[in-house]
Amino acid sequence: MAPSGDQGTWKALGELSSIGLALVVATVIGLVGGYYADRLLGTTTWLLLVGLGLGIAAGFVNLFRSVSRADRELDDTK
């Protein structure tokens, strides 16, 4: 168990360790959603590209939120 002063550091590390997975998952969800929307509506690949763009954007929003939360955790420990 970490000392109480290091608890914020461990929480920040845990927050930052999930960033890569969150980026990939958001991108894949957008890509798959766009693919199935194209198949359902019978369109060409433009909905797939829109879904991919939205997935990437959602991943980066999650990245910035995670970094912000981790930064607050590290500032609280100082």
PyRosetta script that sets phi, psi and omega in degrees:
from pyrosetta import init, pose_from_sequence

init()
pose = pose_from_sequence("MAPSGDQGTWKALGELSSIGLALVVATVIGLVGGYYADRLLGTTTWLLLVGLGLGIAAGFVNLFRSVSRADRELDDTK")
pose.set_psi(1, 135.6)
pose.set_omega(1, -178.6)
pose.set_phi(2, -76.6)
pose.set_psi(2, 147.7)
pose.set_omega(2, 174.1)
pose.set_phi(3, -59.5)
pose.set_psi(3, 156.4)
pose.set_omega(3, -173.6)
pose.set_phi(4, -62.4)
pose.set_psi(4, -29.0)
pose.set_omega(4, 178.9)
pose.set_phi(5, -70.0)
pose.set_psi(5, -27.2)
pose.set_omega(5, -178.3)
pose.set_phi(6, -90.9)
pose.set_psi(6, -0.8)
pose.set_omega(6, -175.9)
pose.set_phi(7, -62.9)
pose.set_psi(7, -39.0)
pose.set_omega(7, 177.8)
pose.set_phi(8, -65.0)
pose.set_psi(8, -35.7)
pose.set_omega(8, 178.2)
pose.set_phi(9, -65.8)
pose.set_psi(9, -42.4)
pose.set_omega(9, 178.8)
pose.set_phi(10, -67.3)
pose.set_psi(10, -37.0)
pose.set_omega(10, 176.8)
pose.set_phi(11, -65.7)
pose.set_psi(11, -40.5)
pose.set_omega(11, 178.3)
pose.set_phi(12, -65.4)
pose.set_psi(12, -40.9)
pose.set_omega(12, 178.2)
pose.set_phi(13, -63.6)
pose.set_psi(13, -41.1)
pose.set_omega(13, 176.9)
pose.set_phi(14, -63.6)
pose.set_psi(14, -39.2)
pose.set_omega(14, 178.0)
pose.set_phi(15, -64.2)
pose.set_psi(15, -44.5)
pose.set_omega(15, -177.6)
pose.set_phi(16, -72.5)
pose.set_psi(16, -26.4)
pose.set_omega(16, -178.3)
pose.set_phi(17, -72.4)
pose.set_psi(17, -15.8)
pose.set_omega(17, -179.2)
pose.set_phi(18, -93.8)
pose.set_psi(18, 0.1)
pose.set_omega(18, -174.4)
pose.set_phi(19, -65.0)
pose.set_psi(19, -46.9)
pose.set_omega(19, -177.6)
pose.set_phi(20, -60.5)
pose.set_psi(20, -44.9)
pose.set_omega(20, 178.6)
pose.set_phi(21, -64.3)
pose.set_psi(21, -40.5)
pose.set_omega(21, -179.8)
pose.set_phi(22, -65.1)
pose.set_psi(22, -38.3)
pose.set_omega(22, 177.0)
pose.set_phi(23, -63.1)
pose.set_psi(23, -45.4)
pose.set_omega(23, -178.9)
pose.set_phi(24, -66.5)
pose.set_psi(24, -44.8)
pose.set_omega(24, -177.9)
pose.set_phi(25, -63.9)
pose.set_psi(25, -43.5)
pose.set_omega(25, 179.3)
pose.set_phi(26, -63.6)
pose.set_psi(26, -40.2)
pose.set_omega(26, 179.5)
pose.set_phi(27, -66.6)
pose.set_psi(27, -43.5)
pose.set_omega(27, -179.8)
pose.set_phi(28, -66.0)
pose.set_psi(28, -40.4)
pose.set_omega(28, 178.2)
pose.set_phi(29, -62.4)
pose.set_psi(29, -43.6)
pose.set_omega(29, 177.2)
pose.set_phi(30, -63.6)
pose.set_psi(30, -41.3)
pose.set_omega(30, 179.8)
pose.set_phi(31, -64.8)
pose.set_psi(31, -47.3)
pose.set_omega(31, -179.6)
pose.set_phi(32, -66.8)
pose.set_psi(32, -39.9)
pose.set_omega(32, 177.8)
pose.set_phi(33, -62.5)
pose.set_psi(33, -42.0)
pose.set_omega(33, 177.3)
pose.set_phi(34, -66.4)
pose.set_psi(34, -38.1)
pose.set_omega(34, 178.3)
pose.set_phi(35, -62.4)
pose.set_psi(35, -48.6)
pose.set_omega(35, -179.1)
pose.set_phi(36, -70.6)
pose.set_psi(36, -30.0)
pose.set_omega(36, 175.0)
pose.set_phi(37, -66.5)
pose.set_psi(37, -39.0)
pose.set_omega(37, 175.7)
pose.set_phi(38, -63.0)
pose.set_psi(38, -44.2)
pose.set_omega(38, -179.9)
pose.set_phi(39, -66.5)
pose.set_psi(39, -39.9)
pose.set_omega(39, -178.0)
pose.set_phi(40, -67.3)
pose.set_psi(40, -41.5)
pose.set_omega(40, -177.1)
pose.set_phi(41, -91.6)
pose.set_psi(41, -7.6)
pose.set_omega(41, 178.7)
pose.set_phi(42, 70.6)
pose.set_psi(42, 29.0)
pose.set_omega(42, -179.7)
pose.set_phi(43, -94.7)
pose.set_psi(43, 175.0)
pose.set_omega(43, 175.5)
pose.set_phi(44, -78.7)
pose.set_psi(44, -161.8)
pose.set_omega(44, -171.3)
pose.set_phi(45, -81.0)
pose.set_psi(45, 11.8)
pose.set_omega(45, -175.9)
pose.set_phi(46, -71.5)
pose.set_psi(46, -31.6)
pose.set_omega(46, 175.8)
pose.set_phi(47, -70.9)
pose.set_psi(47, -31.2)
pose.set_omega(47, 175.0)
pose.set_phi(48, -62.8)
pose.set_psi(48, -42.2)
pose.set_omega(48, 179.4)
pose.set_phi(49, -68.9)
pose.set_psi(49, -37.3)
pose.set_omega(49, 176.4)
pose.set_phi(50, -64.5)
pose.set_psi(50, -44.6)
pose.set_omega(50, 177.9)
pose.set_phi(51, -62.3)
pose.set_psi(51, -39.8)
pose.set_omega(51, 177.1)
pose.set_phi(52, -62.6)
pose.set_psi(52, -44.6)
pose.set_omega(52, 178.7)
pose.set_phi(53, -62.8)
pose.set_psi(53, -42.1)
pose.set_omega(53, 178.4)
pose.set_phi(54, -66.3)
pose.set_psi(54, -37.7)
pose.set_omega(54, 177.7)
pose.set_phi(55, -64.7)
pose.set_psi(55, -42.5)
pose.set_omega(55, 178.0)
pose.set_phi(56, -64.7)
pose.set_psi(56, -43.1)
pose.set_omega(56, 178.7)
pose.set_phi(57, -62.2)
pose.set_psi(57, -42.8)
pose.set_omega(57, 178.5)
pose.set_phi(58, -64.1)
pose.set_psi(58, -37.5)
pose.set_omega(58, 177.6)
pose.set_phi(59, -63.5)
pose.set_psi(59, -41.6)
pose.set_omega(59, 179.6)
pose.set_phi(60, -71.8)
pose.set_psi(60, -34.3)
pose.set_omega(60, 174.7)
pose.set_phi(61, -62.1)
pose.set_psi(61, -43.3)
pose.set_omega(61, 178.0)
pose.set_phi(62, -64.5)
pose.set_psi(62, -37.5)
pose.set_omega(62, 177.1)
pose.set_phi(63, -60.0)
pose.set_psi(63, -49.2)
pose.set_omega(63, -178.7)
pose.set_phi(64, -65.5)
pose.set_psi(64, -36.7)
pose.set_omega(64, 177.2)
pose.set_phi(65, -66.7)
pose.set_psi(65, -40.4)
pose.set_omega(65, 179.3)
pose.set_phi(66, -65.9)
pose.set_psi(66, -42.6)
pose.set_omega(66, 178.9)
pose.set_phi(67, -64.7)
pose.set_psi(67, -38.9)
pose.set_omega(67, 178.7)
pose.set_phi(68, -64.7)
pose.set_psi(68, -43.6)
pose.set_omega(68, 177.9)
pose.set_phi(69, -63.7)
pose.set_psi(69, -42.2)
pose.set_omega(69, 179.5)
pose.set_phi(70, -64.9)
pose.set_psi(70, -38.3)
pose.set_omega(70, 178.5)
pose.set_phi(71, -64.4)
pose.set_psi(71, -41.3)
pose.set_omega(71, 176.6)
pose.set_phi(72, -63.8)
pose.set_psi(72, -38.7)
pose.set_omega(72, 178.3)
pose.set_phi(73, -63.5)
pose.set_psi(73, -41.4)
pose.set_omega(73, -179.7)
pose.set_phi(74, -70.4)
pose.set_psi(74, -34.3)
pose.set_omega(74, 177.5)
pose.set_phi(75, -68.2)
pose.set_psi(75, -31.7)
pose.set_omega(75, 178.9)
pose.set_phi(76, -69.7)
pose.set_psi(76, -25.1)
pose.set_omega(76, -178.3)
pose.set_phi(77, -82.9)
pose.set_psi(77, -14.4)
pose.set_omega(77, -177.7)
pose.set_phi(78, -82.7)
pose.dump_pdb("model.pdb")
